[in-house]
Amino acid sequence: MERFFHLRAHGTTVRTEIMAGFTTFMAMAYILMVNAGMFAELEDVTYQAVYIATAISAIIGTVLIGLLSDLPLAQASGMGLNAYFVYTVCFGLGLSYANALVLVLADGIIFIILTITGLRRKIFDSIPPAVRMAIPAGIGLFIAFLGLQNAGLIVDNGSTLVSLASFNVYSGGVAWGTIMPMLVTFFALLAIAIMTKRGVKGSVLFGILSGTAAYYLLGFTVPGFYDGFASSLSFDPFAAFGEFAALSFGKVFTEGFDFSAYIAANGIGGFLVMFATTAMAFCMVDMFDTLGTLYGACARGGLLTEEGEVPNMDKAMLADAIATVAGAVCGTSTVTTFVESSAGVGEGGRTGLTSMATAAFFFIAMFLSPLAQLIPSCATAAALIYVGVLMMDCVRRIEWTSAEVAVPAFLTVAMMPFTYSISFGIAFGLISYAVIALFTGKAREIKATTWIIALLFALTFFLTH
């Protein structure tokens, strides 16, 4: 380990690295439940199948980034990207689960090519800072909005589109069984915040578990809550592997390339535009998420080079790209570096050995899927909302007093939850930035690739919406 990871040179030990790896796992283990619960809303895949797919892709990605880049980071199916997969690509565009996996596979292959050629960083540099800084906040609001909906706190009242759910158990006629899960979400969110403030490691995971405990304890106060409960349970840890093999693994190849239903409804031209723009949206969101996390986590741990660069950055991005391809084959959305890796870095993780330890804990978690399936959506909704809170940090770096910065940034942030699409938020931000620059004498300051991306997004609107 010393020869491979150079522990002494990094001022760390095997024990420190393993503990840091466990801390990272505890901070991001919620993705196993949240991702599986989100995908379970689709008709052609199950919770357990995606649980195993999420775990395996996390293991592959985390091992790769540890071995290739020797960085103490971890990877898994990215929050925001999974929401884009389920709610925009599948529910919005009408593609099947297997069809959407083809777009993820294309994302990973494109990134492998871009990383090897060095174009990935150049594309990232072409995105204006006003939009780049706002993207995480927009994704955060979108994720939080999904969490509020999953908890039942936000509902469609038919007139204002969104409204607060009723808590009036008396004159309103709302059943306690409807109100109870909403209260669980709210107090689980507060529990996560309190534990985080007190420095508890893995506060998000513990918040989910405390919410789950409260949900089942309060279930005794709801008539009929436990009727037929035991008959629907299976505690066979290997059953999930069977569902994974039947419903997720390899579906991208066996069923994914059959787009006949979409082509019949939209024509070959509409299909080509949809495929190109949606694959680009996956690429762009993944690119910003990965690069931002790499910089943020390494900066927090003092791992940046003297020039302020991420060490072995190209290798880290290559690991991300390969993991995305592996994730598509396994049956999950884009795999990316997790910002929660900062938790392990904060605990002293300095080398790829931290990643190896995190991957080992994900391997153990694969056999706990029957227990994970007991976690209710109201508990994981609290995690979604809190992740949204964490992703809002970037807005303080936006120059809100400058219209040429504030308007594109605001549109990027606001349009993601309002349109239920991450790519639409990026599109409005880029197009508005380009137009403002054009009419304020700064058109020459915009790079050619920025104009190309903005034009592609504009064509998407005019040709597909």
C-alpha positions as CSV (number, residue, x, y, z in Angstrom):
1,M,0.0,0.0,0.0
2,E,2.8,2.4,0.8
3,R,4.5,1.8,-2.5
4,F,1.3,2.2,-4.5
5,F,-0.5,5.0,-2.7
6,H,2.6,6.8,-1.2
7,L,0.9,7.2,2.2
8,R,3.9,8.7,4.0
9,A,4.5,11.3,1.2
10,H,0.8,12.4,1.8
11,G,1.2,12.4,5.5
12,T,-1.4,9.7,6.2
13,T,-1.7,6.1,7.4
14,V,-3.7,3.0,6.5
15,R,-6.0,3.5,9.5
16,T,-6.7,7.1,8.6
17,E,-7.5,6.2,5.0
18,I,-9.9,3.4,5.9
19,M,-11.7,5.6,8.4
20,A,-11.9,8.4,5.8
21,G,-13.3,5.9,3.4
22,F,-16.0,4.8,5.9
23,T,-16.9,8.5,6.5
24,T,-17.3,9.0,2.8
25,F,-19.5,5.9,2.5
26,M,-21.7,7.0,5.4
27,A,-22.1,10.5,3.8
28,M,-23.2,9.2,0.4
29,A,-24.8,5.8,1.2
30,Y,-28.2,7.5,0.9
31,I,-27.8,7.4,-2.9
32,L,-28.5,3.6,-2.8
33,M,-32.0,4.2,-1.4
34,V,-32.8,7.5,-3.1
35,N,-31.7,6.4,-6.6
36,A,-33.5,3.0,-6.3
37,G,-36.7,4.8,-5.1
38,M,-36.6,7.3,-8.0
39,F,-36.1,4.6,-10.7
40,A,-38.8,2.4,-9.1
41,E,-41.4,4.9,-10.4
42,L,-40.7,3.6,-13.9
43,E,-42.8,0.6,-15.0
44,D,-40.0,-1.6,-16.4
45,V,-37.6,-1.8,-13.5
46,T,-37.7,-2.4,-9.8
47,Y,-36.3,-0.9,-6.6
48,Q,-34.0,-3.9,-5.9
49,A,-32.7,-4.1,-9.5
50,V,-31.6,-0.5,-9.5
51,Y,-30.3,-0.8,-5.9
52,I,-27.8,-3.4,-7.1
53,A,-27.0,-1.5,-10.3
54,T,-26.3,1.6,-8.2
55,A,-24.0,-0.3,-5.8
56,I,-22.0,-2.0,-8.6
57,S,-21.5,1.1,-10.6
58,A,-20.4,3.0,-7.4
59,I,-17.9,0.3,-6.7
60,I,-16.5,0.4,-10.3
61,G,-16.3,4.2,-10.4
62,T,-14.8,4.5,-6.9
63,V,-12.2,1.9,-7.5
64,L,-11.2,3.4,-10.9
65,I,-10.8,6.9,-9.5
66,G,-8.7,5.6,-6.6
67,L,-6.4,3.5,-8.8
68,L,-6.1,5.8,-11.8
69,S,-5.8,9.2,-10.1
70,D,-4.8,8.2,-6.5
71,L,-7.4,10.7,-5.2
72,P,-9.6,10.1,-2.1
73,L,-12.8,10.5,-4.0
74,A,-15.9,8.4,-4.6
75,Q,-18.4,8.0,-7.4
76,A,-22.0,6.9,-7.8
77,S,-25.1,7.7,-9.8
78,G,-25.3,11.5,-9.7
79,M,-28.2,13.4,-8.0
80,G,-29.8,15.6,-10.5
81,L,-28.7,13.4,-13.4
82,N,-30.9,10.6,-12.1
83,A,-33.8,13.0,-11.8
84,Y,-33.2,14.1,-15.4
85,F,-33.1,10.5,-16.5
86,V,-36.4,9.6,-14.8
87,Y,-38.5,12.7,-15.0
88,T,-37.3,14.5,-18.1
89,V,-36.1,11.7,-20.5
90,C,-38.5,8.9,-19.5
91,F,-41.6,10.7,-18.3
92,G,-41.1,13.9,-20.3
93,L,-39.9,12.6,-23.6
94,G,-41.6,9.3,-23.4
95,L,-38.5,7.1,-23.8
96,S,-38.3,3.7,-22.1
97,Y,-35.9,2.8,-19.3
98,A,-33.7,0.9,-21.8
99,N,-33.8,3.8,-24.4
100,A,-32.6,6.3,-21.8
101,L,-29.7,4.0,-20.9
102,V,-28.5,4.3,-24.5
103,L,-28.2,8.1,-23.9
104,V,-26.2,7.5,-20.8
105,L,-24.0,5.0,-22.7
106,A,-23.4,7.7,-25.4
107,D,-22.6,10.2,-22.7
108,G,-19.9,7.9,-21.3
109,I,-18.4,7.1,-24.7
110,I,-18.3,10.7,-25.7
111,F,-16.6,11.6,-22.4
112,I,-14.0,8.9,-22.9
113,I,-13.2,10.4,-26.3
114,L,-13.2,14.0,-25.1
115,T,-11.0,13.2,-22.1
116,I,-8.4,11.3,-24.1
117,T,-8.2,14.1,-26.6
118,G,-8.2,16.9,-24.0
119,L,-11.4,18.5,-25.4
120,R,-13.4,17.9,-22.3
121,R,-11.6,20.7,-20.3
122,K,-11.8,23.0,-23.3
123,I,-15.5,22.6,-23.6
124,F,-15.9,23.3,-19.9
125,D,-13.8,26.5,-20.2
126,S,-16.1,27.7,-23.0
127,I,-19.2,27.9,-20.7
128,P,-19.5,31.4,-19.2
129,P,-18.9,31.6,-15.4
130,A,-22.4,33.2,-14.9
131,V,-24.1,30.0,-16.1
132,R,-21.4,27.6,-14.7
133,M,-21.8,28.8,-11.2
134,A,-25.6,28.7,-11.3
135,I,-26.0,25.2,-12.5
136,P,-25.5,23.4,-9.1
137,A,-28.0,25.7,-7.5
138,G,-30.6,25.0,-10.2
139,I,-30.1,21.3,-9.8
140,G,-30.3,21.7,-6.1
141,L,-33.7,23.5,-6.3
142,F,-34.9,20.8,-8.8
143,I,-33.9,18.0,-6.5
144,A,-35.5,19.7,-3.4
145,F,-38.7,20.3,-5.4
146,L,-38.8,16.5,-6.2
147,G,-38.2,15.7,-2.5
148,L,-41.1,18.0,-1.5
149,Q,-43.4,16.3,-4.0
150,N,-42.3,12.8,-3.0
151,A,-43.1,13.7,0.6
152,G,-46.6,15.0,-0.4
153,L,-45.8,18.5,1.0
154,I,-46.2,20.2,-2.4
155,V,-49.2,19.3,-4.5
156,D,-51.0,20.5,-7.7
157,N,-54.2,22.2,-6.6
158,G,-55.4,22.7,-10.2
159,S,-55.3,26.5,-10.2
160,T,-51.9,27.7,-9.0
161,L,-50.1,24.6,-10.3
162,V,-48.3,24.1,-6.9
163,S,-49.6,24.5,-3.4
164,L,-48.9,23.4,0.2
165,A,-50.7,20.1,1.1
166,S,-53.4,20.4,3.7
167,F,-52.6,19.5,7.3
168,N,-56.2,20.1,8.6
169,V,-57.1,16.9,10.2
170,Y,-60.2,18.3,11.7
171,S,-62.4,20.5,9.5
172,G,-60.3,19.8,6.3
173,G,-61.1,16.1,6.4
174,V,-57.5,15.1,5.8
175,A,-56.6,11.6,7.2
176,W,-53.9,11.3,9.8
177,G,-52.3,8.6,7.6
178,T,-51.8,11.3,4.9
179,I,-50.4,13.9,7.3
180,M,-48.0,11.6,9.2
181,P,-45.5,10.9,6.3
182,M,-45.3,14.7,5.6
183,L,-44.4,15.4,9.2
184,V,-41.8,12.6,9.1
185,T,-40.1,14.2,6.1
186,F,-40.0,17.6,7.8
187,F,-38.6,16.4,11.1
188,A,-36.1,14.1,9.4
189,L,-34.8,17.1,7.4
190,L,-34.4,19.0,10.7
191,A,-32.6,16.0,12.2
192,I,-30.2,16.0,9.3
193,A,-29.5,19.7,9.8
194,I,-29.0,19.3,13.6
195,M,-26.7,16.4,13.3
196,T,-24.7,18.1,10.5
197,K,-24.3,21.2,12.7
198,R,-23.1,19.0,15.6
199,G,-20.5,17.4,13.4
200,V,-22.1,13.9,13.2
201,K,-20.6,11.9,10.3
202,G,-23.1,10.4,7.9
203,S,-25.8,12.8,9.1
204,V,-27.8,12.3,5.9
205,L,-27.9,8.6,6.3
206,F,-28.8,8.8,10.0
207,G,-31.5,11.3,9.1
208,I,-33.0,8.8,6.7
209,L,-32.8,6.0,9.3
210,S,-34.4,8.2,12.0
211,G,-37.1,9.2,9.7
212,T,-37.7,5.5,8.9
213,A,-37.9,4.6,12.6
214,A,-40.4,7.4,13.2
215,Y,-42.5,6.4,10.2
216,Y,-42.9,2.8,11.4
217,L,-43.5,3.8,15.1
218,L,-46.1,6.3,14.0
219,G,-47.6,3.6,11.8
220,F,-49.2,2.1,14.9
221,T,-51.3,5.2,15.2
222,V,-52.7,4.8,11.6
223,P,-55.6,2.3,11.2
224,G,-54.7,-0.5,8.8
225,F,-51.1,0.6,8.4
226,Y,-49.7,-2.9,9.0
227,D,-52.4,-4.9,7.2
228,G,-50.7,-7.4,4.9
229,F,-47.3,-5.8,5.7
230,A,-45.3,-9.0,6.4
231,S,-46.7,-10.8,3.4
232,S,-45.1,-8.3,1.0
233,L,-41.6,-8.6,2.4
234,S,-38.7,-10.7,1.3
235,F,-35.5,-10.9,3.3
236,D,-33.5,-12.9,0.7
237,P,-30.5,-10.7,0.0
238,F,-29.9,-12.6,-3.3
239,A,-33.3,-11.9,-4.7
240,A,-32.2,-8.4,-5.6
241,F,-29.4,-9.9,-7.7
242,G,-31.9,-11.9,-9.7
243,E,-34.0,-8.8,-10.4
244,F,-30.8,-7.0,-11.4
245,A,-29.9,-9.7,-13.9
246,A,-33.4,-9.9,-15.4
247,L,-34.4,-6.2,-15.5
248,S,-31.3,-4.0,-15.5
249,F,-28.0,-5.6,-16.5
250,G,-27.4,-5.4,-20.3
251,K,-30.8,-3.9,-21.0
252,V,-29.1,-1.1,-22.9
253,F,-28.0,-3.6,-25.5
254,T,-30.9,-6.0,-25.6
255,E,-33.7,-3.4,-25.7
256,G,-32.2,0.0,-25.6
257,F,-31.6,0.6,-29.3
258,D,-35.2,0.0,-30.3
259,F,-36.5,3.5,-30.7
260,S,-39.3,2.5,-33.0
261,A,-42.1,3.8,-30.7
262,Y,-40.6,7.2,-30.5
263,I,-39.8,7.4,-34.2
264,A,-43.4,6.4,-35.0
265,A,-44.7,9.2,-32.9
266,N,-42.2,12.0,-33.8
267,G,-40.6,11.0,-37.0
268,I,-36.9,10.3,-37.8
269,G,-36.0,14.0,-37.8
270,G,-37.5,14.5,-34.3
271,F,-35.7,11.5,-33.1
272,L,-32.3,12.7,-34.3
273,V,-32.8,16.1,-32.8
274,M,-34.0,14.5,-29.5
275,F,-31.1,12.1,-29.4
276,A,-28.4,14.7,-30.1
277,T,-29.8,17.4,-27.7
278,T,-30.6,15.0,-24.8
279,A,-27.2,13.3,-25.0
280,M,-25.6,16.7,-25.0
281,A,-27.6,17.6,-21.9
282,F,-26.4,14.5,-20.1
283,C,-22.8,15.4,-21.1
284,M,-23.0,19.0,-20.0
285,V,-24.6,18.4,-16.6
286,D,-22.1,15.5,-16.0
287,M,-19.2,17.7,-17.0
288,F,-20.0,20.5,-14.7
289,D,-20.9,18.3,-11.8
290,T,-17.6,16.3,-12.1
291,L,-15.3,19.2,-12.6
292,G,-16.9,21.3,-9.8
293,T,-16.7,18.4,-7.4
294,L,-13.1,17.6,-8.2
295,Y,-12.1,21.2,-7.6
296,G,-14.2,21.6,-4.4
297,A,-13.2,18.4,-2.7
298,C,-9.5,18.7,-3.5
299,A,-9.5,22.4,-2.4
300,R,-11.1,21.5,0.9
301,G,-8.5,18.9,1.6
302,G,-5.5,21.0,0.5
303,L,-4.8,18.6,-2.4
304,L,-4.6,21.1,-5.2
305,T,-1.2,21.7,-6.9
306,E,0.8,24.9,-6.5
307,E,-0.9,26.1,-9.7
308,G,-4.3,25.5,-8.2
309,E,-5.1,22.5,-10.3
310,V,-6.5,19.1,-9.4
311,P,-3.7,16.5,-9.5
312,N,-4.2,13.8,-12.1
313,M,-7.3,15.6,-13.3
314,D,-7.4,13.9,-16.7
315,K,-7.1,10.5,-15.1
316,A,-9.9,11.3,-12.6
317,M,-12.2,12.4,-15.5
318,L,-11.3,9.3,-17.4
319,A,-12.4,7.2,-14.4
320,D,-15.7,9.2,-14.4
321,A,-16.3,8.5,-18.1
322,I,-15.5,4.8,-17.9
323,A,-17.8,4.5,-14.8
324,T,-20.6,6.1,-16.7
325,V,-20.3,3.5,-19.4
326,A,-20.3,0.8,-16.7
327,G,-23.3,2.3,-15.1
328,A,-25.3,2.3,-18.4
329,V,-24.5,-1.4,-18.8
330,C,-25.5,-2.1,-15.2
331,G,-28.7,-0.1,-15.6
332,T,-28.4,3.2,-13.9
333,S,-27.9,6.8,-14.8
334,T,-24.7,8.8,-15.2
335,V,-22.0,8.0,-12.6
336,T,-20.2,11.0,-11.3
337,T,-17.9,12.2,-8.5
338,F,-19.8,12.9,-5.4
339,V,-19.4,16.2,-3.4
340,E,-19.8,14.1,-0.3
341,S,-16.3,12.9,-0.9
342,S,-15.3,16.0,0.9
343,A,-16.4,14.4,4.2
344,G,-13.7,11.7,3.8
345,V,-11.2,14.3,2.8
346,G,-12.1,16.3,5.9
347,E,-11.4,13.1,8.0
348,G,-7.9,13.0,6.7
349,G,-8.2,11.0,3.5
350,R,-5.4,11.9,1.1
351,T,-4.9,9.0,-1.3
352,G,-6.7,6.4,-3.4
353,L,-6.8,4.0,-0.5
354,T,-9.7,6.0,0.9
355,S,-11.5,5.3,-2.3
356,M,-10.7,1.6,-2.0
357,A,-12.2,1.5,1.5
358,T,-15.4,3.3,0.3
359,A,-15.8,0.8,-2.5
360,A,-15.5,-2.1,0.0
361,F,-18.3,-0.7,2.1
362,F,-20.5,-0.3,-1.0
363,F,-19.8,-4.0,-1.7
364,I,-21.1,-4.9,1.7
365,A,-24.1,-2.7,1.2
366,M,-25.1,-4.7,-1.8
367,F,-26.3,-7.6,0.4
368,L,-28.5,-5.3,2.5
369,S,-31.1,-4.5,-0.1
370,P,-34.0,-6.2,1.7
371,L,-33.5,-3.8,4.6
372,A,-33.0,-0.8,2.3
373,Q,-36.4,-1.6,0.7
374,L,-38.1,-0.9,4.0
375,I,-37.1,2.7,3.9
376,P,-40.2,4.9,3.0
377,S,-40.1,7.6,0.4
378,C,-40.9,10.2,3.1
379,A,-37.6,9.5,4.7
380,T,-35.5,9.6,1.5
381,A,-37.4,12.8,0.5
382,A,-35.7,14.5,3.4
383,A,-32.3,13.6,1.9
384,L,-33.3,15.0,-1.4
385,I,-34.3,18.3,0.2
386,Y,-31.1,18.5,2.2
387,V,-28.9,17.8,-0.9
388,G,-30.8,20.7,-2.5
389,V,-29.7,22.9,0.4
390,L,-26.1,21.9,0.0
391,M,-26.1,22.7,-3.7
392,M,-27.3,26.3,-3.1
393,D,-23.9,27.3,-1.8
394,C,-22.6,28.5,-5.2
395,V,-25.1,31.4,-5.5
396,R,-23.1,33.6,-3.1
397,R,-20.3,33.7,-5.7
398,I,-22.6,35.2,-8.4
399,E,-22.4,38.9,-9.1
400,W,-26.1,39.7,-8.6
401,T,-25.6,43.5,-9.1
402,S,-24.6,43.0,-12.7
403,A,-27.5,42.4,-15.1
404,E,-25.3,40.5,-17.7
405,V,-24.4,38.0,-15.0
406,A,-27.6,38.0,-12.8
407,V,-30.1,37.4,-15.6
408,P,-28.5,34.3,-17.1
409,A,-27.6,33.0,-13.6
410,F,-31.2,33.5,-12.4
411,L,-32.7,31.9,-15.5
412,T,-30.4,28.9,-15.1
413,V,-31.4,28.4,-11.5
414,A,-35.1,29.2,-11.8
415,M,-36.0,27.4,-15.1
416,M,-34.7,24.0,-13.9
417,P,-37.5,23.4,-11.2
418,F,-40.1,25.5,-13.1
419,T,-39.7,23.5,-16.3
420,Y,-38.9,20.2,-14.6
421,S,-35.8,20.0,-16.7
422,I,-32.1,20.5,-16.0
423,S,-31.2,21.0,-19.6
424,F,-33.8,23.7,-20.1
425,G,-32.3,25.7,-17.3
426,I,-28.8,25.5,-18.9
427,A,-30.4,26.4,-22.2
428,F,-32.1,29.5,-21.0
429,G,-28.9,30.6,-19.2
430,L,-26.6,30.1,-22.2
431,I,-29.0,31.7,-24.7
432,S,-29.7,34.7,-22.5
433,Y,-26.0,35.2,-21.8
434,A,-25.2,35.1,-25.6
435,V,-28.1,37.6,-26.5
436,I,-27.1,40.1,-23.8
437,A,-23.5,40.0,-24.9
438,L,-24.5,40.4,-28.5
439,F,-26.4,43.7,-27.8
440,T,-24.0,45.1,-25.2
441,G,-20.9,45.1,-27.4
442,K,-19.3,42.0,-25.9
443,A,-20.1,39.4,-28.6
444,R,-16.4,39.0,-29.4
445,E,-15.7,38.0,-25.8
446,I,-17.8,34.9,-26.2
447,K,-16.1,31.8,-27.5
448,A,-17.2,30.0,-30.6
449,T,-18.1,26.9,-28.7
450,T,-20.4,28.9,-26.5
451,W,-22.3,30.2,-29.5
452,I,-22.6,26.6,-30.9
453,I,-24.0,25.2,-27.7
454,A,-26.5,28.1,-27.4
455,L,-27.6,27.6,-31.0
456,L,-28.1,23.9,-30.5
457,F,-30.3,24.5,-27.5
458,A,-32.3,27.1,-29.5
459,L,-32.8,24.6,-32.3
460,T,-34.0,22.1,-29.6
461,F,-36.8,24.5,-28.6
462,F,-37.9,25.3,-32.1
463,L,-37.8,21.8,-33.4
464,T,-39.0,19.7,-30.5
465,H,-41.2,21.9,-28.3
